[in-house]
Amino acid sequence: MARQLILGLGAGQCGLELFSDILGRQPYTRVNCQQPPLLPWNRVEGVPGIRDRLTRLLATTRERFVGDVASFYLPYVEQAVAFDPTIRMVCLKRPADEVVAGFLAALNQAPRTPVDHWAEHPQPPFEHHLLWSKTFPKYDVVDRESGIRRYWAEYYAIADEWSRRFPEQFRVVDTERLTTADGVLDVLSFCGFPWSDQVVVTGKNPAVRVHPDPGPPPHPYPNPLDPRRCVVLVPFSSFIQSDCEQALKELERRGYQVRRVGGFSQIDQARNLLATDALLEGFEETLWIDSDIAFHPDDVEKLRQHHLPIVCGIYPQKGKHSLACHMMPGTPSTVFGKDGNVVELLYAATGFLLIRREVYLSVQRELDLPTTNEQFGKPMIPFFLPMIRPHDEGSWYLAEDYAFCHRARDCGFKIYADTSIRLWHIGTYRYGWEDAGLDRPRFASFTLNFKDGGVGDPPVATADAKPAVLEFLARHPWPSEKPKVPPPPIRNWLFPSTQAVFEETIPQDARVIVEVGSFTGRSTRFLADHAPTALVIAIDHWRGSPEMANDPEVVAFLPRLYETFLAECWLFRDRVVPVRRSSLEGLREVADAGLRPDVIFIDADHSYEAVRADLACALDLFPQARIIGDDWNWGSVRQAVQEACRARRLQCEVHGVGWRILPVGGAEAIDKTPKDTGHL
């Protein structure tokens, strides 16, 4: 005998549980109600959807009648009919006022995290629900009641259209009909139940609630520093060090909820699940503490009092002269202890890391992170999924903690550390800050110097800069927010030999560097990192070069090449000036501003005519500058450089595919090894 699929749907707060109960009382029937995984309102092509869900539903039982009741089926009706033309769908409908009252009353039962499913951008303290909000459409509204009413109107306008298109498969039914015997019999007959098997079960229409206030309910813990707003998360592999455990017990005595969780084979899985659970339960802060970190309980309050989205304490790696964090590029030193302060980091470790709720929600929303494992009853959002990022010298594997920080930075958040907080990393003994520098006694205040030196203020961005320079900078601003673009295709176009030319030619105290041809900014970042006090002027029209036409992966990126450059160089935006001009226009604009570059790197259009023109313009405008280039293996590049040097009686030195033209009177060598160095 053929099996019958039955779907129940409705806008919500309209009797779906009542319909599920009626179906469940029928013989030979298996029915589910609002079971995950949840289907989004906006269908995404290529993502598992209605076909996968219905196939899985049929596989769970051998009963003749198989039902599933959920509000989120409406956008998928056409696909459901295509999957099974004999399917039956019952869409329940209640008056709009009753649905609005029902939703507001239900949502107000969770006052810790007031939810607005319907606003495109919920106004604080409202927020989207971590899982359920994706099942609702979004509107430009300022209050929940307006959003619910627009949703109700749109939902049933679509439902009426489905009932006209698919009258044999889809029917809109007033919820009140389920409270009468005739109504139930009519619905069961439509669903395909034989008259002899129908069990008449009537229910009570959900009570019409008093219309609640659409505003947020009062918070149960009004003090922002109430311990019940923060959950302490301690994933561990085998045991928790005794010093750590004693401090955790003191936190529990003060009112904090501490969750010690072991048994995970992968730390990123543990963090993803713990974070998702904490968010679903309404916690506004998560404090991650590693099981081998000793700390003073007072420092938890100290971190929370900063009211920063992401802030941590710093500790050393075990047995290494290194900190368990990544400092901002160019940080000269950091003071720890009583003279410590709040400093910005590039990436933080999770040993003592406080993350506020809004960071997780922004990362999920802005990066469109999927909800995984819903079908297993343990929904998990991969906030801490490790990642591989392109790096100047190849690729950088980011473990779960650095990967989270990278995602947070992509969403506009900064990572901070309070260096006055004393932490101990427990191994064979208690490692402190000083162990990241030298083996030495403990101090109340300790300054750790970093070998890569400091970054000074941009040389021309000071108050006494010339007006022409300030006008030049003002014409080429950065956007207020980092562009949201995917990572660019990895191309090894900055060769080691060219990097060697950079390192041997560019003084670390260079003040101005001009780059002609920047593409996605790989060489731009190298230049900014190598010369930490320099202003790097990146000139490019960001439309690509003719030779890129044969690389389909690169061609696909060209429409957003400029935004990709900005995103890739975002950490250097205080010292990189993006000049969106042709090579010659950009060079002339630099000269008109009165800037005199120490170095010019030419790596734009590689045609003979373009290289010749770029060289001539650079040499005419900036005769004092060192000129560096790439791709000596291109015949067009070699010809243009050789002709320019002969015509001007200049010396060119070649190192692999890199080359440089020395200014008049500058005859320093790059490399004394004959096989690596050529002279013209």
C-alpha positions in Angstrom: 0.0 0.0 0.0 1.3 3.4 -0.9 2.6 5.6 1.9 1.2 9.0 2.5 3.3 12.1 3.4 1.5 14.8 5.5 2.9 18.2 6.3 1.4 20.6 8.8 2.4 24.2 8.7 1.4 27.7 9.8 2.8 31.0 10.8 3.4 29.9 14.4 1.3 30.3 17.5 -1.6 28.8 15.5 -2.1 25.3 16.8 0.7 23.2 15.2 1.0 21.1 18.4 -2.7 20.5 18.4 -2.6 19.3 14.8 0.4 17.1 15.6 -1.5 15.5 18.4 -4.5 14.8 16.2 -2.3 13.2 13.5 -0.4 11.2 16.2 -3.7 9.6 17.4 -4.5 8.1 14.0 -3.6 4.4 13.4 -0.5 3.5 11.3 0.9 7.0 11.7 4.2 8.5 12.8 4.4 12.3 13.2 7.1 14.7 14.2 6.7 18.3 15.4 9.1 21.2 14.8 12.1 18.9 14.7 15.6 20.0 13.6 17.3 20.6 11.3 15.5 23.9 10.7 14.9 25.1 7.1 15.7 28.8 6.4 13.0 31.1 5.0 15.4 32.1 2.2 16.1 29.0 0.2 19.8 28.6 -0.8 20.5 26.6 -4.0 22.8 23.7 -3.5 22.2 23.5 0.3 20.4 20.4 1.7 16.7 21.3 1.9 13.3 19.8 1.6 14.2 16.7 -0.5 16.8 15.6 2.0 14.5 16.3 4.9 11.6 14.3 3.4 13.8 11.5 2.3 15.2 11.2 5.9 11.7 11.5 7.3 10.4 8.5 5.3 13.5 6.5 6.2 12.8 6.8 10.0 9.6 4.7 10.0 7.7 2.1 8.1 4.3 3.4 9.0 1.9 4.1 6.2 1.2 7.7 7.2 4.2 9.9 7.9 3.7 13.4 9.2 5.9 16.3 10.0 4.6 19.6 11.5 6.7 22.8 11.3 6.1 26.4 10.5 9.2 26.7 8.2 7.8 24.5 5.3 6.0 27.4 3.5 8.8 28.5 1.2 9.3 24.8 0.1 5.8 23.9 -0.9 6.6 23.7 -4.6 9.6 21.5 -4.0 7.6 19.3 -1.7 5.0 18.7 -4.4 7.7 18.0 -7.0 9.2 15.4 -4.5 5.8 13.7 -4.0 2.8 14.7 -6.0 0.5 12.9 -3.6 1.7 14.8 -0.6 -0.9 16.6 1.6 -0.2 19.9 3.4 -2.4 21.6 5.9 -1.7 25.2 6.7 -3.3 26.4 10.0 -4.5 30.0 10.3 -5.4 32.1 13.3 -6.3 35.8 13.4 -3.4 38.1 13.3 -4.1 39.7 16.7 -4.0 36.3 18.4 -0.7 35.3 16.6 0.9 38.6 17.6 -0.1 38.1 21.3 1.0 34.5 21.3 4.5 35.3 19.9 5.1 38.2 22.2 4.0 36.2 25.3 6.2 33.2 24.3 9.3 35.3 23.5 9.0 37.3 26.8 9.5 34.0 28.7 13.2 34.4 28.0 13.9 37.9 29.3 17.7 37.4 29.5 18.0 37.5 25.7 15.0 39.4 24.1 14.5 38.0 20.6 13.2 39.7 17.5 13.1 37.2 14.7 11.7 39.7 12.1 13.8 42.9 12.2 16.6 43.0 9.6 18.7 44.8 12.3 17.2 44.2 15.7 17.5 47.2 18.1 19.3 46.4 21.3 18.6 44.7 23.6 16.8 42.6 21.0 18.7 40.1 18.9 18.2 37.3 16.5 17.8 33.8 17.9 20.9 31.7 17.2 18.9 28.9 15.5 15.3 29.9 14.9 15.5 33.4 13.4 16.7 32.0 10.1 13.2 30.5 9.6 11.6 33.9 9.5 11.7 36.7 6.9 13.3 40.0 7.8 11.8 43.5 7.5 12.9 47.0 8.0 10.9 47.5 11.2 11.6 49.1 14.6 9.4 46.9 16.8 8.4 43.3 17.1 4.7 43.8 16.7 5.1 45.5 13.3 7.4 42.7 12.2 5.0 39.9 13.3 2.1 41.6 11.5 4.0 41.9 8.3 5.1 38.3 8.6 1.5 37.1 9.2 0.3 39.0 6.1 3.1 37.7 3.9 2.8 34.2 5.2 -0.9 33.8 4.4 -0.6 35.7 1.1 1.9 33.0 0.0 -0.3 30.3 1.5 -3.3 31.5 -0.5 -1.3 31.4 -3.6 -0.1 27.8 -2.9 -3.7 26.7 -2.3 -4.7 28.1 -5.7 -1.8 26.5 -7.5 -2.0 23.1 -5.7 -5.6 22.6 -4.6 -5.2 18.8 -4.3 -2.1 19.0 -2.2 -2.4 22.3 -0.1 -5.2 23.6 2.0 -5.5 26.6 4.4 -7.6 25.6 7.5 -8.8 27.8 10.3 -7.4 26.5 13.6 -10.9 26.7 15.0 -11.9 23.8 12.7 -9.7 21.5 14.8 -11.9 22.0 17.8 -15.0 20.4 16.1 -15.6 16.8 15.0 -16.7 17.9 11.5 -13.6 20.0 11.1 -11.3 17.2 12.2 -13.0 14.6 9.9 -12.7 17.0 7.0 -9.0 17.5 7.6 -8.3 13.8 8.1 -10.2 13.0 4.8 -8.1 15.6 3.0 -4.9 14.0 4.4 -5.9 10.6 2.9 -7.0 8.7 6.0 -9.7 6.2 5.1 -13.1 7.0 6.7 -13.1 3.7 8.6 -9.7 4.4 10.2 -10.3 8.0 11.2 -10.1 8.7 15.0 -12.0 11.9 15.9 -9.9 13.8 18.3 -10.8 17.4 18.9 -8.7 19.9 20.8 -9.0 23.2 22.4 -8.0 26.3 20.4 -4.9 27.9 22.0 -6.1 30.5 24.5 -6.0 34.1 23.3 -3.4 35.7 25.5 -3.7 39.2 26.8 -1.7 41.4 24.4 1.8 41.8 26.0 3.9 44.9 25.8 6.0 44.6 22.6 9.0 46.1 24.4 11.6 43.9 26.2 10.9 42.5 29.6 13.1 43.6 32.5 16.3 41.7 32.8 16.3 39.2 35.7 19.9 40.3 36.7 20.0 44.0 36.2 23.6 44.4 37.5 25.9 44.1 34.4 28.6 42.4 36.5 26.2 39.9 38.1 28.1 36.5 38.0 25.0 34.8 36.6 25.4 36.7 33.3 28.8 35.0 32.7 29.5 31.3 32.3 33.0 29.9 32.9 34.0 27.2 30.3 36.8 24.8 31.1 37.3 22.1 28.5 40.0 19.6 29.6 41.6 16.4 28.3 42.5 14.4 31.4 42.4 16.5 34.6 42.3 20.1 35.9 45.4 21.3 37.7 44.8 21.8 41.4 45.7 25.5 41.4 43.2 26.1 38.6 40.5 23.9 40.3 40.8 25.8 43.6 40.3 29.1 41.8 37.3 27.7 39.9 35.7 26.6 43.1 36.0 30.1 44.5 34.3 31.4 41.4 31.4 29.0 42.0 31.2 30.2 45.6 30.9 33.8 44.2 27.9 32.7 42.0 29.5 31.9 38.7 28.4 28.8 36.8 31.5 26.8 35.9 31.3 24.1 33.3 34.1 21.5 33.3 33.8 19.4 30.2 36.1 16.5 29.1 35.9 13.6 26.7 36.3 15.5 23.4 38.9 14.3 21.0 39.2 17.7 19.3 39.4 20.9 21.3 37.6 23.0 18.5 34.6 20.7 18.7 34.5 21.2 22.5 34.6 24.9 22.2 32.0 25.1 19.4 29.5 23.0 21.4 30.2 24.8 24.7 29.8 28.2 23.1 26.6 27.3 21.2 25.0 25.9 24.4 26.0 29.0 26.4 24.4 31.3 23.8 21.2 29.3 23.6 20.9 29.5 27.4 21.2 33.2 27.3 24.6 33.9 28.8 26.0 37.3 27.9 29.6 36.5 28.5 31.8 33.4 28.2 35.1 33.1 30.1 37.4 30.5 28.7 39.9 29.1 31.2 42.3 26.4 30.3 42.7 23.6 32.8 46.5 24.3 33.3 46.1 28.1 34.0 46.5 29.3 37.6 44.7 32.6 38.2 43.3 34.8 41.0 39.5 34.9 41.1 39.5 38.7 41.4 41.0 38.9 37.9 37.8 37.6 36.5 36.0 40.7 37.7 38.9 42.8 36.5 38.4 41.5 32.9 34.7 41.9 33.0 34.9 45.5 34.3 36.7 46.6 31.0 33.3 46.0 29.2 35.3 45.1 26.1 33.9 42.6 23.5 37.1 40.5 23.6 39.7 40.8 26.3 42.2 38.3 27.8 45.1 37.8 30.2 48.5 36.9 28.8 50.7 34.0 29.8 53.8 32.3 28.4 54.1 29.1 26.5 55.6 26.2 28.4 59.3 25.8 28.1 59.7 28.5 25.4 60.8 32.1 25.4 57.4 33.0 23.9 54.0 34.3 24.8 50.8 32.3 24.1 49.4 35.1 21.9 50.3 37.0 18.8 51.2 40.6 19.3 50.2 43.3 16.8 52.8 43.7 14.1 55.5 46.1 15.1 54.8 46.1 18.8 58.2 47.1 20.4 57.6 45.9 23.9 54.9 45.2 26.5 54.9 46.0 30.2 53.4 43.3 32.6 52.5 43.5 36.2 51.6 46.6 38.3 52.6 48.9 35.5 50.7 46.9 32.9 47.8 48.2 30.9 45.2 47.2 28.2 47.0 46.5 24.9 45.7 45.4 21.5 46.7 41.9 20.2 46.5 40.4 16.8 45.4 37.0 18.1 44.7 35.8 21.7 44.9 32.3 23.1 41.9 30.9 25.0 43.6 30.2 28.3 42.0 33.2 30.0 39.8 34.8 27.4 36.5 36.7 27.9 34.2 37.0 24.9 30.9 38.8 25.0 27.7 37.5 23.4 27.6 40.2 20.6 30.9 38.9 19.2 29.5 35.4 18.6 26.3 36.7 17.1 28.1 39.1 14.7 30.5 36.4 13.6 27.6 34.0 12.9 25.6 36.6 11.0 28.4 38.4 9.1 30.3 35.3 8.1 27.1 33.2 7.6 28.3 30.3 9.7 26.2 27.2 9.3 24.4 25.4 12.1 25.8 21.8 12.2 24.7 18.6 13.9 21.1 19.7 14.4 19.9 16.3 13.2 21.8 14.7 16.1 20.1 16.9 18.7 23.3 18.8 19.5 23.3 22.0 17.3 26.8 23.5 17.0 28.0 26.6 15.2 31.7 26.4 14.1 33.0 29.6 15.7 36.3 27.9 16.5 36.8 25.9 13.3 40.6 26.0 12.5 41.5 27.7 9.2 44.3 28.2 6.7 45.0 31.8 5.7 47.4 33.1 3.0 50.5 34.6 4.4 53.3 36.6 2.9 55.6 33.5 3.0 53.0 30.9 2.2 50.1 29.7 4.3 49.4 30.1 8.0 47.4 27.4 9.8 45.3 29.0 12.5 44.3 26.8 15.4 40.9 27.1 17.0 41.7 30.1 19.2 43.6 32.2 16.6 40.9 31.2 14.0 38.2 32.6 16.2 40.1 35.9 16.7 40.6 36.1 12.9 36.9 35.8 12.3 36.2 38.4 15.0 38.6 40.8 13.4 36.9 40.2 10.0 33.7 41.4 11.7 35.3 44.6 13.0 36.2 43.6 16.6 39.6 44.2 18.2 41.4 41.8 20.5 42.6 43.3 23.8 44.7 42.0 26.7 45.1 43.3 30.3 48.8 42.9 31.0 48.4 43.7 34.7 46.8 40.3 35.3 49.2 37.7 36.5 48.6 34.2 35.1 50.7 31.0 35.6 50.9 28.3 32.9 51.4 25.1 34.9 53.8 22.5 33.5 56.8 21.0 35.1 56.7 24.3 37.1 54.7 27.5 37.1 55.6 29.5 34.0 55.1 33.3 34.2 55.6 36.3 31.9 59.3 36.5 32.6 59.8 33.0 31.1 58.8 34.5 27.7 61.9 36.7 27.9 64.7 35.2 29.9 65.1 32.8 32.8 65.0 35.2 35.6 63.4 36.0 39.1 59.8 37.2 39.3 59.1 40.9 39.3 56.1 43.1 40.2 56.5 44.8 36.9 58.2 43.3 33.8 58.9 44.8 30.4 59.2 42.3 27.5 60.9 43.7 24.3 60.1 42.2 21.0 62.8 41.5 18.4 60.8 43.0 15.4 60.9 46.5 16.9 58.2 49.2 17.0 56.1 51.1 14.6 56.3 54.8 14.7 53.6 57.3 13.6 53.3 57.5 9.8 55.9 60.0 8.7 53.6 62.4 7.0 50.4 62.1 9.1 51.5 64.5 11.8 50.1 67.9 12.6 53.0 69.8 11.0 52.7 68.0 7.7 52.4 70.1 4.5 48.9 70.9 3.4 49.5 69.2 0.0 50.4 66.0 1.9 47.3 66.1 4.1 45.2 66.8 1.0 46.8 63.8 -0.7 46.0 61.5 2.3 42.4 62.9 2.5 41.8 62.0 -1.2 42.6 58.3 -0.6 40.8 57.3 2.6 40.1 53.8 3.9 36.4 52.7 4.4 35.1 52.7 7.9 34.5 49.0 7.8 36.6 46.1 6.5 35.1 44.9 3.1 33.5 41.5 3.3 35.1 39.5 0.5 36.3 35.9 0.3 40.0 35.2 0.5 41.8 35.7 -2.9 43.3 32.9 -4.9 46.8 32.1 -3.7 49.4 33.0 -6.3 53.1 32.9 -5.5 53.9 36.1 -7.4 56.3 37.5 -4.8 59.3 35.4 -5.3 62.0 34.8 -2.6 64.7 36.5 -4.8 62.5 39.6 -5.0 62.0 39.5 -1.3 65.8 39.3 -1.0 66.1 42.5 -3.1 63.6 44.2 -0.8 65.5 43.2 2.4 68.9 44.2 1.0 67.8 47.5 -0.6 65.1 49.0 1.7 66.4 50.5 4.9 64.2 49.7 7.9 64.0 53.4 8.7 62.6 54.2 5.3 60.0 56.9 5.5 58.1 56.7 2.2 57.7 53.7 -0.2 55.8 53.8 -3.4 54.4 50.5 -4.9 53.3 50.7 -8.6 51.0 47.6 -9.0 49.6 46.1 -5.8 47.0 43.5 -6.9 45.8 41.9 -3.6 48.4 43.5 -1.5 50.9 40.6 -0.8 53.9 42.7 -1.6 52.3 45.7 0.1 52.1 43.8 3.3 55.7 42.6 3.0 56.9 46.2 2.4 54.9 47.6 5.4 56.2 44.8 7.6 59.8 45.2 6.5 59.8 49.0 7.0 57.7 49.5 10.1 58.1 53.3 10.1 57.3 53.8 6.4 54.2 55.1 4.7 53.5 52.7 1.9 51.7 54.3 -1.1 50.0 51.6 -3.2 49.2 52.7 -6.7 46.9 50.5 -8.8 43.7 50.9 -10.9 42.7 47.4 -9.5 41.3 46.3 -12.8 44.0 43.6 -13.3 46.5 43.3 -16.1 46.2 41.8 -19.6 48.2 38.7 -18.7 45.6 37.7 -16.0 43.0 37.0 -18.7 44.2 33.4 -19.0 43.7 32.7 -15.3 39.9 32.1 -14.7 40.2 32.0 -10.9 41.8 35.4 -10.9 39.4 36.8 -13.5 36.5 35.9 -11.2 38.1 38.1 -8.5 38.7 41.2 -10.6 35.3 42.8 -10.1 36.1 43.1 -6.4 39.8 43.3 -6.6 40.0 46.7 -4.9 37.9 45.5 -1.9 40.0 42.4 -1.7 43.2 44.5 -1.5 41.6 46.6 1.3 40.6 43.5 3.2 44.0 41.8 2.9 45.8 45.0 4.0 43.3 46.0 6.7 45.8 45.6 9.6 48.2 48.1 7.9 45.5 50.7 7.1 47.2 53.3 9.3 50.4 53.1 7.1 49.1 52.1 3.7 47.6 54.6 1.3 45.6 53.0 -1.5 45.8 55.3 -4.6 43.3 54.1 -7.2 44.9 55.5 -10.3 46.9 54.4 -13.3 50.6 54.1 -12.7 51.5 57.4 -14.3 48.7 59.4 -12.7 49.5 58.0 -9.3 53.2 58.8 -9.5 52.5 62.3 -10.6 50.0 62.8 -7.7 52.7 61.6 -5.2 55.1 64.1 -6.7 52.6 67.0 -6.6 52.0 66.3 -2.9 55.7 66.9 -2.3 56.4 63.4 -1.2 59.9 62.0 -1.9 59.9 58.2 -1.7 63.0 56.3 -0.6 62.0 53.3 -2.7 59.7 52.7 -5.7 58.7 49.1 -6.4 57.4 48.7 -10.0 55.3 45.6 -10.6 52.3 46.8 -12.7 51.5 46.0 -16.4 54.4 43.9 -17.7 54.2 44.9 -21.3 57.3 46.6 -22.8 55.5 49.9 -23.4 54.0 50.0 -19.9 57.3 49.1 -18.1 59.2 51.7 -20.1 56.6 54.4 -19.3 56.5 53.5 -15.6 60.3 53.6 -15.4 60.7 56.9 -17.2 58.1 58.6 -15.0 59.7 57.3 -11.8 63.2 58.2 -12.8 62.1 61.7 -14.0 60.1 62.5 -10.9 62.2 60.8 -8.2 65.9 60.6 -9.3 66.9 60.0 -5.6 64.8 56.9 -5.1 65.9 53.3 -5.2 63.9 51.5 -7.9 63.1 47.8 -7.4 61.2 45.5 -9.8 60.1 41.9 -10.3 59.7 39.3 -13.1 63.1 39.7 -14.7 62.3 36.5 -16.5 59.8 38.4 -18.7 61.5 39.5 -21.9 59.4 42.7 -22.1 60.5 43.7 -18.6 64.2 43.0 -19.3 64.1 45.0 -22.6 62.5 48.1 -21.0 64.9 48.1 -18.0 68.0 47.6 -20.0 67.1 50.4 -22.4 66.4 52.8 -19.6 69.7 52.0 -17.9 71.7 52.4 -21.1 70.0 55.7 -21.9 70.5 57.2 -18.5 73.9 55.6 -17.7 72.5 53.8 -14.6 73.5 50.5 -13.1 71.0 47.6 -12.7 71.6 44.7 -10.4 69.7 41.4 -10.9 69.0 38.8 -8.3 66.9 35.9 -9.6 63.7 37.4 -10.9 64.2 40.5 -8.8 66.1 43.6 -9.9 67.0 47.1 -8.8 68.3 50.3 -10.3 70.6 52.2 -8.0 70.3 56.0 -7.7 73.3 58.1 -8.8 76.1 57.5 -6.4 74.5 54.4 -4.9 76.6 51.3 -5.7 75.9 49.0 -2.8 75.7 45.3 -3.9 72.8 42.9 -3.2 74.7 39.7 -3.1 78.4 39.0 -3.7 77.8 35.5 -4.9 78.5 35.6 -8.7 75.9 32.9 -9.6 73.1 34.9 -7.9 74.0 38.4 -9.1 74.2 39.8 -12.6 75.2 43.3 -13.7 74.4 45.3 -16.8 
